[in-house]
Amino acid sequence: MFGICNLAIIPLRFEPSDRSEIVSQVLFGEHFEILEQLKQWSRIKMQYDDYEGWVDFKQYQLISESSFNQLSEDANILNADLIEYITAPNNILIPIPLGSSVSFLNYNEINTSNFDFEGTKISGIKTKKGLINTAFLYLNAPYLWGGKTPFGIDCSGFTQMVYKLNGYKLLRDASQQATQGEPLSFIEESEPGDLAFFDNEEGKIIHVGIIMEDNYIIHASGKIRIDRLDHLGIYNPEINKHTHKLRVIKKII
């Protein structure tokens, strides 16, 4: 079985319970495979990044396997504004956040609610320079574990969405993203748009940010913010100390 998110944002949970931790979010138009069903819950695997979790069965629309495959083959068409509106019959408006997919609106067999979208769209591979401009759209967004929107986002959700809006695919978690791309030996070798990863005392990758020019980094720590980056890690000038220990720099593109 297969499904698609037809609401603005739905939580993807670690366990089948409303009290369970939110591990990610499913944005409007994102589609997925349904792996398991309980009375109220469905365990799904996201098509975009193979991420798994539980969603409330009332918060998505079933689609056919052929529709799932068609959407998977098509290029993503995404909402390019911080927030836009899907219009439904009787002038009903559904707000959708930056990065929501509107690809399925072109297919009558999926778009059974007759949704329409007249906002700004973005699709296809862009230039690496566009990554930083996109990252600025999220500046000051509050930190939210599992979040993927300008209204709440975590560190790897931030990097994934910035890359997605520019036509490049990243996995969901920082530790997964760290397996992608080619490592660089020095910060001086990096370019704006490269990713810097940070670990904890046990050596586990727990944080990621996007490198900017002149040894700055934009990342999610309390909010999407800009700090200094050096060979030790991230330096926060507001508290005059390093907050994250640098592990590796990766060139993804």
N, C-alpha and C positions, 0 to 999 in steps of 0.2 A: 504494500500500500504506500501511497505517496500523498504529500500535503503541501500547502502553501500558506504563508501568513497573510491574512486579509484584514489584519488590524494594524494599528500604527507600530506598536512594539509589544512583544510578549516575552515573558521571562523563560529562560531555559534553565531548568533546575537540576541539581545534582541527584536528588531523589524525588520520587513521586509524591510530593507533599507541598502544600502552600507554605509550610514553615521551612522548607529546605533551602539551602544556599543557592543563590542565583549564580551560575557559572558563566553565563553569557546571555545575550538577547537575540531574538529573531525579529528582524525588521520587516516592515511591510514589503511584500513581494518576494521574500526569500523562500526557497522551496527545499524540500527535504524528503528523505525516505523514512517511513514509519517502521521501526524494527520490532516493537512490542507494544501491546495494548493491555492496560488494566481497566478497571471500571471507569475511572475518571481521567486517567493519565495515559499519555503515549510517549514511548521512548523513541527519539528521532535521531537521525544522522543528517547533518546539514550537507547539502550538495556542494556548497562552495568550499568548505574546508574540512569536511568529514568529522566535525565536532559533534559529540553526542550529549544528550541530556533529555530531561523530561519536560513535557509541556501539557497544559490542560487541554483535553480533547475538545473543549468548547471554543478554543481560541485559534482554530485554523480551519481551512477548507480542504476537503479531499480533492485530489486531481488524479487523472489516469496516468498509467506508466508512459504512454506515448506523449502526453503533455509534459510530464517530468523530463523525458529525454529531449524533447524539443527545446524546453527552456534551458536545459543544461548545455545544449549545443550553441544556442544563440549568444551573442555578445550581451553583456549586462548593460541595460539602460537605467541609469540611476538619477534620483533627484539630486540636483546640484545646489539647492538652497538650504539654509539652516533649517527652515521649516516651510513646508508647502501644504497644499490641500488636494486631496482626492475628492472629486465631486461624485455623488451618487444621485439616483433619481429623487425627485421631490426636494432638490436643492440641499440635500444633506452633505455636510462637509466632514471629511476625515483628515485630521492633521497627520502628516508623515514627516519624519526627520531626515536630515542630510544622509545620503547613502542608501535610502530605501530604493528598492527595485520596482520599476514600472514596466518592465519588459512584458509581463503577462497580460497587460491591458490590451495588447494587440490581438489576443486570441479569444474569440467568442466562446470557445468551449471551456475556457478557464474563467474568463471575466463574465461570469453569469450574473453578477450584480450590476453590470453596466457602469462600472467605474470609469471616470474620465480624469485626465491629468493635463493641465495646460501650463505647468510650471517649467522651469529651466531643467533640461536634461543633459547628462554627460555620459559618454560611452567611448570605449576604445582605448588603445595605448596612447599615452601622452608622453611628454618629455620628463626627464628626471627633475628638471628645474621646477616643474609644477608641484612637486611634493611639498616644498616648504610653504608655498602660497596656500595650498590646501590645509596644511597643518595649522596655519594661522586662523583658519575658520573655527577651530576648536579652542583657541586661546581662552583661558579662564573657565572653561567647562569644569564643573566639579568632578572630583574623583568618585567613581562608583565601581565597586568590585563587580565584574561581569558586564559592565556597561559598554555600549557601542555608539552612543549618541552625544550631541553637544549638550544635552541636559544631564549627563552623567556617563562617565567613561573611565575605563581602567587603562593601564599603560599599554598592554598589547592590543586591546580593542582600538586604542588610538592609532597605533602604527598600522594595524590591519586595515582600518577604515581609510586612512590617508592614502595608503598604497592602492586600495581597491578603487577609490575614486579617481585614481590615475591609471587604472587599467592593469595593475600588477597584483599578483596573488601572494598573500602571506597566510600562514597558518594562524591559529587563534591565540595560543598562549606564548609567552615570552620564551619559555624553554623550547617550544616547538619551532618558533621563528629562528632561534639561534642555530638550528640545524640547516637553515637555508643560506645560500650565498657563499661567498668566498671571504675568508678571514684576512684582515689587514694587520701588518706588524706594528704600525705606529698611527697615532691620531693624525699626524701630518700627511699621511697617505689618503686620508678620507676626503670625501666630497660631500657637499650638502645633499641630504637625502639618504646617506648611508645610516645604518643602524648601529647603536652602541648597546651592549648587553652588560648586565651587572649581576653579581652573585652575592650569596650570603656566606656566613661563616662555614657552612657545610659544603660550599662550592656549587650550590644549586642556583641556576639562573632564575632570578625573581623579578627582574626589571628590564625595560627596554625603552629607548628614546631615539629621536631622530636628530642626527647631527646637522648643525647649521654652519654658516661661515664663521671664521675667526674664533674657533673653539667655544662655540655656544651649542647648547642642546635644548630641544623642546621636548617635554615629557610630562607624564601625569604623576604628580606627587601632591596630593591635597587638591590640586586643580591642574589643568594644563598650563605649564609655566615654562619660562626660559631661564636657564642657569648656565654657569660656566662648566666646561668639560676639560679635564686635564688627565695626565697619565694615572692619577690615583682614582679618579671617578668624577662624580658630579659635586660641584661646589656651590652651595647655596649662600649668596652674599647677605641675605636677610638674617641668617642665624650664624654666619661666619664659620661654617664647617662643611666638611664633606658628608653627603647624605647617602651616597651609593658607591659601591666599590666596583671599578671597571674590570670586566672579565675579557671581553673580546669585542672587536669592531668588525662588522660584516658589510661587504658590498653586495647588495641583493640584485641591483640592476646594472 
